Amino acid sequence: MITADKHRFTITEVEKMYEHEILPHDERVELINGELYVMSPKNPPHFITQRNLFNFFSDHLAKEEYLIDKEIPIDISQTSMPEPDLLIARQREGLQRDEYVQVSDLMLLVEVSDTTASRDLGKKKQLYAQAGVPVYWVISIPEQRVHIFSDLYEDDYGTSVSYKKGPFRALPFDFSISFDDIFPKV
């Protein structure tokens, strides 16, 4: 029996595929553990949730201290460059010039999940924990649920909490957030 081996891509190979137009420039992909995933188009519940989170954290955190951004690549390893829906990092001078956000800068990563829940709660959760991301949220739009992972312990999160209603503490910060601050208005 013949089995096909998977080719695991590197960031450099993906950049070259864009450069040589093997991947079209408008094709949004994410590299996770060497595998390329086409990113789903954003529907209104997804981008409204993302915008609500961005606005909430922008209103509660000082921009001199924190960088809040959406869908920017995080250089985790040679074979992983995810683009979380929202990130919050400690502000530093290089981030305002020409540097990538490093894992050591990160305080919180958020994935808004409407069709990608299994990957967000599986491969990405594992990737983020192994990389040392201190707090990771998955916002499940279909379930109207917020999953929060924290307290890193041996390449995994030691604490996993799921909220179906709020308000709740907006880890890693010392203030609360409600479901009205997150989800689109019904």
C-alpha positions in Angstrom: 0.0 0.0 0.0 1.3 3.5 -0.9 0.7 6.3 1.5 1.1 9.9 0.8 3.2 12.0 3.1 2.2 15.5 3.9 4.5 18.3 3.0 4.9 20.7 6.0 5.4 24.2 4.8 7.6 26.9 6.4 6.9 30.6 6.6 9.7 31.2 4.0 8.0 28.8 1.6 4.6 30.4 2.0 6.1 33.9 1.4 7.7 32.5 -1.8 4.4 31.1 -2.9 2.8 34.5 -2.6 5.9 36.1 -4.3 5.6 33.8 -7.3 1.8 34.0 -7.3 1.3 30.3 -6.6 -0.9 31.7 -3.8 -3.0 34.6 -5.0 -2.4 37.8 -3.0 -6.0 38.0 -2.0 -6.0 34.4 -0.7 -5.9 34.6 3.1 -4.1 31.6 4.6 -2.9 30.7 8.0 0.1 28.5 8.7 -0.4 26.2 11.7 2.2 23.5 12.4 3.3 23.5 8.7 -0.2 23.1 7.4 -1.9 25.8 5.3 -5.5 26.7 6.2 -7.6 28.9 4.0 -9.2 31.5 6.2 -13.0 31.7 6.0 -14.6 34.8 4.7 -15.8 37.1 7.5 -19.6 37.2 8.0 -21.4 40.0 9.9 -21.6 38.2 13.3 -17.8 37.5 13.1 -16.6 41.0 12.2 -19.2 42.6 14.5 -17.9 40.5 17.4 -14.3 41.2 16.5 -15.1 45.0 16.3 -17.0 44.9 19.7 -14.0 43.3 21.4 -11.5 45.7 19.8 -13.6 48.7 20.9 -14.2 47.3 24.4 -10.5 46.7 25.1 -9.5 50.0 23.4 -11.8 51.8 25.8 -10.4 50.0 28.9 -6.7 49.9 28.2 -4.1 52.7 27.8 -2.6 52.7 24.3 0.7 53.9 25.8 0.9 50.6 27.7 -0.9 48.1 25.3 -1.0 47.3 21.6 -4.5 46.1 20.6 -4.7 44.8 17.0 -6.7 42.6 14.7 -5.6 39.9 12.3 -1.8 40.5 12.3 0.6 37.5 12.0 2.3 36.2 15.1 5.7 34.6 14.3 5.5 31.6 16.6 7.9 29.2 14.8 9.3 28.4 11.4 6.2 26.4 10.6 3.5 28.5 12.4 2.3 32.0 11.8 -1.3 32.3 12.9 -3.4 35.5 12.5 -5.6 35.7 15.6 -8.8 37.8 15.4 -7.6 40.0 18.2 -4.4 40.4 20.2 -3.3 42.4 23.1 0.4 42.9 23.7 2.6 45.0 26.0 3.5 48.1 24.1 7.2 48.7 23.3 9.1 51.0 21.0 9.9 48.5 18.3 6.2 47.6 17.7 5.6 51.2 16.6 8.5 51.0 14.1 9.1 47.8 12.2 9.0 44.8 14.4 6.7 41.8 14.6 4.8 41.1 17.8 6.7 38.4 19.7 5.1 35.8 21.9 6.9 37.3 24.9 5.0 40.6 24.2 1.6 38.9 24.2 -0.9 39.1 27.1 -4.1 37.8 25.3 -5.0 36.2 22.0 -8.6 35.9 20.9 -10.1 33.8 18.1 -13.7 34.5 17.1 -15.1 31.2 16.0 -18.1 30.6 13.8 -17.0 27.8 11.5 -13.5 27.0 12.9 -14.3 25.9 16.5 -12.6 22.5 16.3 -9.3 24.0 15.1 -9.5 27.0 17.5 -10.2 24.7 20.5 -7.8 22.0 19.2 -4.7 22.8 17.1 -4.6 26.5 17.9 -5.1 26.1 21.6 -2.3 23.6 21.7 0.0 25.8 19.5 -0.6 28.9 21.7 0.0 27.0 24.9 3.2 25.4 23.7 4.4 28.8 22.4 3.7 30.3 25.9 0.8 32.6 25.1 -0.4 33.4 28.7 -4.2 33.8 28.1 -6.3 32.5 25.1 -10.0 33.1 24.4 -12.2 31.4 21.9 -15.5 33.3 21.3 -18.0 30.7 19.9 -20.6 32.6 17.9 -23.0 29.6 17.3 -23.0 28.6 21.0 -22.8 32.2 22.3 -20.1 31.0 24.6 -16.7 32.3 25.7 -13.9 29.9 26.4 -10.9 31.2 28.4 -7.7 29.3 28.8 -5.0 30.4 31.3 -2.4 29.4 33.8 0.2 27.7 31.6 1.4 24.4 32.9 3.8 22.0 30.9 2.8 23.2 27.4 -0.9 23.3 28.1 -3.4 25.5 29.9 -4.0 24.5 33.5 -7.3 26.4 33.7 -10.1 26.2 31.3 -13.4 28.2 32.0 -16.4 28.5 29.7 -19.0 31.2 30.1 -22.5 31.1 28.7 -23.5 34.4 30.3 -21.8 37.3 31.9 -20.4 39.5 33.2 -17.1 37.8 33.9 -13.5 38.8 34.5 -11.7 39.8 31.3 -8.5 37.8 32.0 -5.7 38.7 32.2 -7.0 42.1 33.2 -8.7 43.2 36.4 -12.0 44.4 35.0 -15.2 42.7 33.9 -16.8 42.2 30.4 -20.4 41.3 29.6 -21.9 39.4 26.7 -23.4 42.6 25.5 -19.8 44.0 25.1 -18.9 41.0 22.9 -21.7 39.6 20.8 -23.8 41.3 18.1 -27.1 42.7 19.3 -30.0 40.5 18.6 
